[in-house]
């Protein structure tokens, strides 16, 4: 994966095994959240990795992208779960976040389950609450990863 070359400190989980039962659980999860099939790169990510994490010591930014756990949920390295529901009341599914302590800011990354078009959305919050509503960041998961690489967060 390109992240490993650009960011040698990146932590990529690879706990998903190809056992038939786990494959069925992942297939069921995707079927239950069929809007995810709009982005085949994200489906490939779920099938290959259990998570991705990167801490940038220069900016103090901590990036986490969730993966799939065989317990039919999104997780990070099988032990960190998102605090909020997987799909919120507005139809947005949380797939990761970037925490910037110096700026006292958190940026959450989402797919929109109600959108006809695929895309990664962001929502920024700080210690006082929401800064912005959901905004489209880019049209695909692969472009999102490229965006992260270019920004070197």
Secondary structure as a PSIPRED ss2 file (coil, helix, strand):
# PSIPRED VFORMAT (PSIPRED V4.0)

   1 X C   1.000  0.000  0.000
   2 X H   0.000  1.000  0.000
   3 X H   0.000  1.000  0.000
   4 X H   0.000  1.000  0.000
   5 X H   0.000  1.000  0.000
   6 X H   0.000  1.000  0.000
   7 X C   1.000  0.000  0.000
   8 X C   1.000  0.000  0.000
   9 X C   1.000  0.000  0.000
  10 X C   1.000  0.000  0.000
  11 X E   0.000  0.000  1.000
  12 X E   0.000  0.000  1.000
  13 X E   0.000  0.000  1.000
  14 X C   1.000  0.000  0.000
  15 X C   1.000  0.000  0.000
  16 X C   1.000  0.000  0.000
  17 X C   1.000  0.000  0.000
  18 X C   1.000  0.000  0.000
  19 X C   1.000  0.000  0.000
  20 X H   0.000  1.000  0.000
  21 X H   0.000  1.000  0.000
  22 X H   0.000  1.000  0.000
  23 X H   0.000  1.000  0.000
  24 X H   0.000  1.000  0.000
  25 X H   0.000  1.000  0.000
  26 X H   0.000  1.000  0.000
  27 X H   0.000  1.000  0.000
  28 X H   0.000  1.000  0.000
  29 X H   0.000  1.000  0.000
  30 X H   0.000  1.000  0.000
  31 X H   0.000  1.000  0.000
  32 X H   0.000  1.000  0.000
  33 X C   1.000  0.000  0.000
  34 X H   0.000  1.000  0.000
  35 X H   0.000  1.000  0.000
  36 X H   0.000  1.000  0.000
  37 X H   0.000  1.000  0.000
  38 X H   0.000  1.000  0.000
  39 X C   1.000  0.000  0.000
  40 X H   0.000  1.000  0.000
  41 X H   0.000  1.000  0.000
  42 X H   0.000  1.000  0.000
  43 X H   0.000  1.000  0.000
  44 X H   0.000  1.000  0.000
  45 X H   0.000  1.000  0.000
  46 X H   0.000  1.000  0.000
  47 X H   0.000  1.000  0.000
  48 X H   0.000  1.000  0.000
  49 X C   1.000  0.000  0.000
  50 X C   1.000  0.000  0.000
  51 X E   0.000  0.000  1.000
  52 X E   0.000  0.000  1.000
  53 X E   0.000  0.000  1.000
  54 X E   0.000  0.000  1.000
  55 X E   0.000  0.000  1.000
  56 X E   0.000  0.000  1.000
  57 X C   1.000  0.000  0.000
  58 X C   1.000  0.000  0.000
  59 X C   1.000  0.000  0.000
  60 X C   1.000  0.000  0.000
  61 X E   0.000  0.000  1.000
  62 X E   0.000  0.000  1.000
  63 X E   0.000  0.000  1.000
  64 X E   0.000  0.000  1.000
  65 X E   0.000  0.000  1.000
  66 X E   0.000  0.000  1.000
  67 X E   0.000  0.000  1.000
  68 X E   0.000  0.000  1.000
  69 X E   0.000  0.000  1.000
  70 X C   1.000  0.000  0.000
  71 X C   1.000  0.000  0.000
  72 X C   1.000  0.000  0.000
  73 X E   0.000  0.000  1.000
  74 X E   0.000  0.000  1.000
  75 X E   0.000  0.000  1.000
  76 X E   0.000  0.000  1.000
  77 X C   1.000  0.000  0.000
  78 X C   1.000  0.000  0.000
  79 X C   1.000  0.000  0.000
  80 X E   0.000  0.000  1.000
  81 X C   1.000  0.000  0.000
  82 X C   1.000  0.000  0.000
  83 X C   1.000  0.000  0.000
  84 X C   1.000  0.000  0.000
  85 X C   1.000  0.000  0.000
  86 X C   1.000  0.000  0.000
  87 X E   0.000  0.000  1.000
  88 X C   1.000  0.000  0.000
  89 X C   1.000  0.000  0.000
  90 X C   1.000  0.000  0.000
  91 X C   1.000  0.000  0.000
  92 X E   0.000  0.000  1.000
  93 X E   0.000  0.000  1.000
  94 X E   0.000  0.000  1.000
  95 X E   0.000  0.000  1.000
  96 X E   0.000  0.000  1.000
  97 X E   0.000  0.000  1.000
  98 X E   0.000  0.000  1.000
  99 X E   0.000  0.000  1.000
 100 X E   0.000  0.000  1.000
 101 X H   0.000  1.000  0.000
 102 X H   0.000  1.000  0.000
 103 X H   0.000  1.000  0.000
 104 X C   1.000  0.000  0.000
 105 X E   0.000  0.000  1.000
 106 X E   0.000  0.000  1.000
 107 X E   0.000  0.000  1.000
 108 X E   0.000  0.000  1.000
 109 X E   0.000  0.000  1.000
 110 X E   0.000  0.000  1.000
 111 X E   0.000  0.000  1.000
 112 X E   0.000  0.000  1.000
 113 X C   1.000  0.000  0.000
 114 X C   1.000  0.000  0.000
 115 X C   1.000  0.000  0.000
 116 X C   1.000  0.000  0.000
 117 X C   1.000  0.000  0.000
 118 X C   1.000  0.000  0.000
 119 X C   1.000  0.000  0.000
 120 X E   0.000  0.000  1.000
 121 X E   0.000  0.000  1.000
 122 X E   0.000  0.000  1.000
 123 X E   0.000  0.000  1.000
 124 X E   0.000  0.000  1.000
 125 X E   0.000  0.000  1.000
 126 X E   0.000  0.000  1.000
 127 X C   1.000  0.000  0.000
 128 X C   1.000  0.000  0.000
 129 X E   0.000  0.000  1.000
 130 X E   0.000  0.000  1.000
 131 X C   1.000  0.000  0.000
 132 X C   1.000  0.000  0.000
 133 X C   1.000  0.000  0.000
 134 X C   1.000  0.000  0.000
 135 X E   0.000  0.000  1.000
 136 X E   0.000  0.000  1.000
 137 X E   0.000  0.000  1.000
 138 X E   0.000  0.000  1.000
 139 X C   1.000  0.000  0.000
 140 X C   1.000  0.000  0.000
 141 X H   0.000  1.000  0.000
 142 X H   0.000  1.000  0.000
 143 X H   0.000  1.000  0.000
 144 X H   0.000  1.000  0.000
 145 X H   0.000  1.000  0.000
 146 X H   0.000  1.000  0.000
 147 X H   0.000  1.000  0.000
 148 X H   0.000  1.000  0.000
 149 X H   0.000  1.000  0.000
 150 X H   0.000  1.000  0.000
 151 X H   0.000  1.000  0.000
 152 X C   1.000  0.000  0.000
 153 X C   1.000  0.000  0.000
